[in-house]
């Protein structure tokens, strides 16, 4: 089940983020939960928060700012359900496009976005800092993607 989250869910969100490691800081979570132009969606399995997504309303467009799913819940439809809810939210705002950026090395996320109708718009060279597990690899490019909404 997907629901909209609020500040009361912050502890659960941060526990999930610690495992999902999508790169969202506590300050960013708090800001997103408190903003009228941002929606934080949560994917639940029973009473356990297993995934989240943050979508921001921009002039004319919306931006998927973060999406994270517990590692053991990946590839079971949670990410797709969250992405569908993000698209529905952006359409409800009458956004013309949904924008996102993703590490070029995150192939499973890129495949999810492509299957959901996103196309590549460009790259930002060296945008992401190295992941702690791949620190020797250096900075990573961001793949810019979008989907036109109707």
ZADO-1210 file (C-alpha; in nm, 4 decimals, padded with zeros to 6 digits):
<atoms>
<atom x="00.0000" y="00.0000" z="00.0000" code="UNK" pos="1"/>
<atom x="00.1236" y="00.3523" z="-00.0835" code="UNK" pos="2"/>
<atom x="00.0358" y="00.6463" z="00.1441" code="UNK" pos="3"/>
<atom x="00.1478" y="01.0054" z="00.1876" code="UNK" pos="4"/>
<atom x="00.3887" y="01.0421" z="00.4803" code="UNK" pos="5"/>
<atom x="00.4234" y="01.3214" z="00.7342" code="UNK" pos="6"/>
<atom x="00.6729" y="01.4315" z="00.9995" code="UNK" pos="7"/>
<atom x="00.5453" y="01.1604" z="01.2365" code="UNK" pos="8"/>
<atom x="00.7064" y="00.9063" z="01.0011" code="UNK" pos="9"/>
<atom x="01.0552" y="01.0640" z="01.0193" code="UNK" pos="10"/>
<atom x="01.2065" y="00.7951" z="01.2440" code="UNK" pos="11"/>
<atom x="01.0806" y="00.5177" z="01.0154" code="UNK" pos="12"/>
<atom x="01.1988" y="00.7093" z="00.7073" code="UNK" pos="13"/>
<atom x="01.5486" y="00.7555" z="00.8451" code="UNK" pos="14"/>
<atom x="01.5729" y="00.3884" z="00.9468" code="UNK" pos="15"/>
<atom x="01.4674" y="00.2906" z="00.5942" code="UNK" pos="16"/>
<atom x="01.7099" y="00.5381" z="00.4340" code="UNK" pos="17"/>
<atom x="01.9982" y="00.3981" z="00.6396" code="UNK" pos="18"/>
<atom x="01.9427" y="00.0643" z="00.4659" code="UNK" pos="19"/>
<atom x="01.8246" y="00.1905" z="00.1235" code="UNK" pos="20"/>
<atom x="02.1131" y="00.4419" z="00.0977" code="UNK" pos="21"/>
<atom x="01.9544" y="00.6646" z="-00.1646" code="UNK" pos="22"/>
<atom x="02.1548" y="00.9616" z="-00.0359" code="UNK" pos="23"/>
<atom x="01.8806" y="01.1606" z="00.1378" code="UNK" pos="24"/>
<atom x="01.9898" y="01.3419" z="00.4548" code="UNK" pos="25"/>
<atom x="01.7685" y="01.3875" z="00.7607" code="UNK" pos="26"/>
<atom x="01.7527" y="01.7633" z="00.6930" code="UNK" pos="27"/>
<atom x="01.6264" y="01.6941" z="00.3388" code="UNK" pos="28"/>
<atom x="01.3633" y="01.4541" z="00.4747" code="UNK" pos="29"/>
<atom x="01.2425" y="01.7112" z="00.7270" code="UNK" pos="30"/>
<atom x="01.2267" y="01.9830" z="00.4633" code="UNK" pos="31"/>
<atom x="01.0340" y="01.7575" z="00.2234" code="UNK" pos="32"/>
<atom x="00.7881" y="01.6508" z="00.4946" code="UNK" pos="33"/>
<atom x="00.7219" y="02.0149" z="00.5862" code="UNK" pos="34"/>
<atom x="00.6848" y="02.1638" z="00.2390" code="UNK" pos="35"/>
<atom x="00.3551" y="02.2230" z="00.0592" code="UNK" pos="36"/>
<atom x="00.5335" y="02.1773" z="-00.2740" code="UNK" pos="37"/>
<atom x="00.6744" y="01.8365" z="-00.1880" code="UNK" pos="38"/>
<atom x="00.5055" y="01.5022" z="-00.1387" code="UNK" pos="39"/>
<atom x="00.6708" y="01.2144" z="00.0477" code="UNK" pos="40"/>
<atom x="00.5146" y="00.8807" z="-00.0363" code="UNK" pos="41"/>
<atom x="00.5647" y="00.5604" z="00.1585" code="UNK" pos="42"/>
<atom x="00.5328" y="00.2003" z="00.0503" code="UNK" pos="43"/>
<atom x="00.4079" y="-00.0257" z="00.3269" code="UNK" pos="44"/>
<atom x="00.4056" y="-00.3988" z="00.3810" code="UNK" pos="45"/>
<atom x="00.1702" y="-00.4332" z="00.6748" code="UNK" pos="46"/>
<atom x="00.2932" y="-00.1807" z="00.9293" code="UNK" pos="47"/>
<atom x="00.6525" y="-00.1836" z="00.7992" code="UNK" pos="48"/>
<atom x="00.7747" y="00.1024" z="00.5792" code="UNK" pos="49"/>
<atom x="00.9624" y="-00.0719" z="00.2963" code="UNK" pos="50"/>
<atom x="01.0076" y="00.2135" z="00.0489" code="UNK" pos="51"/>
<atom x="00.9671" y="00.5864" z="-00.0013" code="UNK" pos="52"/>
<atom x="00.9735" y="00.8473" z="-00.2746" code="UNK" pos="53"/>
<atom x="01.0017" y="01.2265" z="-00.2639" code="UNK" pos="54"/>
<atom x="00.8480" y="01.4292" z="-00.5457" code="UNK" pos="55"/>
<atom x="00.8649" y="01.8099" z="-00.5666" code="UNK" pos="56"/>
<atom x="00.6334" y="02.0430" z="-00.7551" code="UNK" pos="57"/>
<atom x="00.8187" y="02.2902" z="-00.9776" code="UNK" pos="58"/>
<atom x="00.6775" y="02.5527" z="-01.2105" code="UNK" pos="59"/>
<atom x="00.5322" y="02.3462" z="-01.4984" code="UNK" pos="60"/>
<atom x="00.7198" y="02.0281" z="-01.3987" code="UNK" pos="61"/>
<atom x="00.7751" y="01.7884" z="-01.1094" code="UNK" pos="62"/>
<atom x="01.0980" y="01.6260" z="-00.9959" code="UNK" pos="63"/>
<atom x="01.1528" y="01.2867" z="-00.8394" code="UNK" pos="64"/>
<atom x="01.4084" y="01.3877" z="-00.5779" code="UNK" pos="65"/>
<atom x="01.4629" y="01.0507" z="-00.4118" code="UNK" pos="66"/>
<atom x="01.3391" y="00.6962" z="-00.4107" code="UNK" pos="67"/>
<atom x="01.4553" y="00.4242" z="-00.1754" code="UNK" pos="68"/>
<atom x="01.3510" y="00.0663" z="-00.1117" code="UNK" pos="69"/>
<atom x="01.4782" y="-00.1761" z="00.1503" code="UNK" pos="70"/>
<atom x="01.7372" y="-00.4038" z="-00.0139" code="UNK" pos="71"/>
<atom x="01.5402" y="-00.7195" z="00.0668" code="UNK" pos="72"/>
<atom x="01.2255" y="-00.5663" z="-00.0894" code="UNK" pos="73"/>
<atom x="01.3840" y="-00.4722" z="-00.4219" code="UNK" pos="74"/>
<atom x="01.2554" y="-00.6363" z="-00.7402" code="UNK" pos="75"/>
<atom x="00.9170" y="-00.7154" z="-00.5874" code="UNK" pos="76"/>
<atom x="00.7171" y="-00.4212" z="-00.7250" code="UNK" pos="77"/>
<atom x="00.7617" y="-00.1688" z="-00.4426" code="UNK" pos="78"/>
<atom x="00.9731" y="00.0683" z="-00.6542" code="UNK" pos="79"/>
<atom x="00.7291" y="00.0455" z="-00.9438" code="UNK" pos="80"/>
<atom x="00.4305" y="00.1117" z="-00.7145" code="UNK" pos="81"/>
<atom x="00.6074" y="00.4150" z="-00.5684" code="UNK" pos="82"/>
<atom x="00.6981" y="00.5428" z="-00.9149" code="UNK" pos="83"/>
<atom x="00.3367" y="00.5025" z="-01.0293" code="UNK" pos="84"/>
<atom x="00.2225" y="00.7011" z="-00.7232" code="UNK" pos="85"/>
<atom x="00.4799" y="00.9720" z="-00.8027" code="UNK" pos="86"/>
<atom x="00.3485" y="00.9941" z="-01.1608" code="UNK" pos="87"/>
<atom x="-00.0089" y="01.0171" z="-01.0326" code="UNK" pos="88"/>
<atom x="00.0906" y="01.2926" z="-00.7890" code="UNK" pos="89"/>
<atom x="00.2700" y="01.4913" z="-01.0624" code="UNK" pos="90"/>
<atom x="-00.0299" y="01.4557" z="-01.2945" code="UNK" pos="91"/>
<atom x="-00.2564" y="01.5746" z="-01.0130" code="UNK" pos="92"/>
<atom x="-00.0428" y="01.8881" z="-00.9954" code="UNK" pos="93"/>
<atom x="-00.0903" y="01.9335" z="-01.3740" code="UNK" pos="94"/>
<atom x="00.2858" y="01.9032" z="-01.4241" code="UNK" pos="95"/>
<atom x="00.3943" y="01.8828" z="-01.7877" code="UNK" pos="96"/>
<atom x="00.6941" y="01.6539" z="-01.7222" code="UNK" pos="97"/>
<atom x="00.8440" y="01.4462" z="-01.4449" code="UNK" pos="98"/>
<atom x="01.2213" y="01.4894" z="-01.4159" code="UNK" pos="99"/>
<atom x="01.4778" y="01.2757" z="-01.2363" code="UNK" pos="100"/>
<atom x="01.8473" y="01.2067" z="-01.2196" code="UNK" pos="101"/>
<atom x="02.0116" y="00.8770" z="-01.1347" code="UNK" pos="102"/>
<atom x="02.3660" y="00.7467" z="-01.0989" code="UNK" pos="103"/>
<atom x="02.4776" y="00.5956" z="-01.4302" code="UNK" pos="104"/>
<atom x="02.5873" y="00.2862" z="-01.2394" code="UNK" pos="105"/>
<atom x="02.2420" y="00.2247" z="-01.0900" code="UNK" pos="106"/>
<atom x="02.1327" y="-00.0044" z="-01.3719" code="UNK" pos="107"/>
<atom x="01.8322" y="-00.1552" z="-01.1933" code="UNK" pos="108"/>
<atom x="01.6856" y="00.1919" z="-01.1312" code="UNK" pos="109"/>
<atom x="01.7564" y="00.2983" z="-01.4904" code="UNK" pos="110"/>
<atom x="01.5756" y="-00.0127" z="-01.6195" code="UNK" pos="111"/>
<atom x="01.2785" y="00.0656" z="-01.3918" code="UNK" pos="112"/>
<atom x="01.2605" y="00.4219" z="-01.5246" code="UNK" pos="113"/>
<atom x="01.2916" y="00.3104" z="-01.8864" code="UNK" pos="114"/>
<atom x="01.0153" y="00.0488" z="-01.8418" code="UNK" pos="115"/>
<atom x="00.7988" y="00.3240" z="-01.6921" code="UNK" pos="116"/>
<atom x="00.8378" y="00.5455" z="-02.0000" code="UNK" pos="117"/>
<atom x="01.1272" y="00.7732" z="-01.9051" code="UNK" pos="118"/>
<atom x="01.3787" y="00.8750" z="-02.1682" code="UNK" pos="119"/>
<atom x="01.7358" y="00.9993" z="-02.1364" code="UNK" pos="120"/>
<atom x="01.7831" y="01.3759" z="-02.1647" code="UNK" pos="121"/>
<atom x="02.1548" y="01.4091" z="-02.0929" code="UNK" pos="122"/>
<atom x="02.4291" y="01.3681" z="-01.8326" code="UNK" pos="123"/>
<atom x="02.5978" y="01.5658" z="-01.5602" code="UNK" pos="124"/>
<atom x="02.9643" y="01.4642" z="-01.5531" code="UNK" pos="125"/>
<atom x="03.1052" y="01.3815" z="-01.2093" code="UNK" pos="126"/>
<atom x="02.7847" y="01.4871" z="-01.0328" code="UNK" pos="127"/>
<atom x="02.7633" y="01.2241" z="-00.7588" code="UNK" pos="128"/>
<atom x="03.0302" y="01.1749" z="-00.4928" code="UNK" pos="129"/>
<atom x="03.1711" y="00.8234" z="-00.4704" code="UNK" pos="130"/>
<atom x="02.9667" y="00.5643" z="-00.2851" code="UNK" pos="131"/>
<atom x="03.1345" y="00.4557" z="00.0412" code="UNK" pos="132"/>
<atom x="03.1731" y="00.1037" z="-00.0983" code="UNK" pos="133"/>
<atom x="03.3325" y="00.2325" z="-00.4217" code="UNK" pos="134"/>
<atom x="03.5335" y="00.5292" z="-00.2939" code="UNK" pos="135"/>
<atom x="03.8289" y="00.4439" z="-00.5152" code="UNK" pos="136"/>
<atom x="03.6078" y="00.4689" z="-00.8235" code="UNK" pos="137"/>
<atom x="03.5757" y="00.8490" z="-00.7950" code="UNK" pos="138"/>
<atom x="03.2770" y="01.0673" z="-00.8777" code="UNK" pos="139"/>
<atom x="02.9947" y="00.9290" z="-01.0897" code="UNK" pos="140"/>
<atom x="02.7919" y="01.0864" z="-01.3706" code="UNK" pos="141"/>
<atom x="02.4221" y="01.1595" z="-01.3277" code="UNK" pos="142"/>
<atom x="02.1880" y="01.0414" z="-01.6005" code="UNK" pos="143"/>
<atom x="01.9104" y="01.2976" z="-01.6572" code="UNK" pos="144"/>
<atom x="01.5753" y="01.1454" z="-01.7497" code="UNK" pos="145"/>
<atom x="01.2199" y="01.2690" z="-01.7940" code="UNK" pos="146"/>
<atom x="00.8724" y="01.1621" z="-01.8924" code="UNK" pos="147"/>
<atom x="00.6130" y="01.3852" z="-02.0568" code="UNK" pos="148"/>
<atom x="00.2859" y="01.3730" z="-01.8637" code="UNK" pos="149"/>
<atom x="-00.0559" y="01.3998" z="-02.0208" code="UNK" pos="150"/>
</atoms>
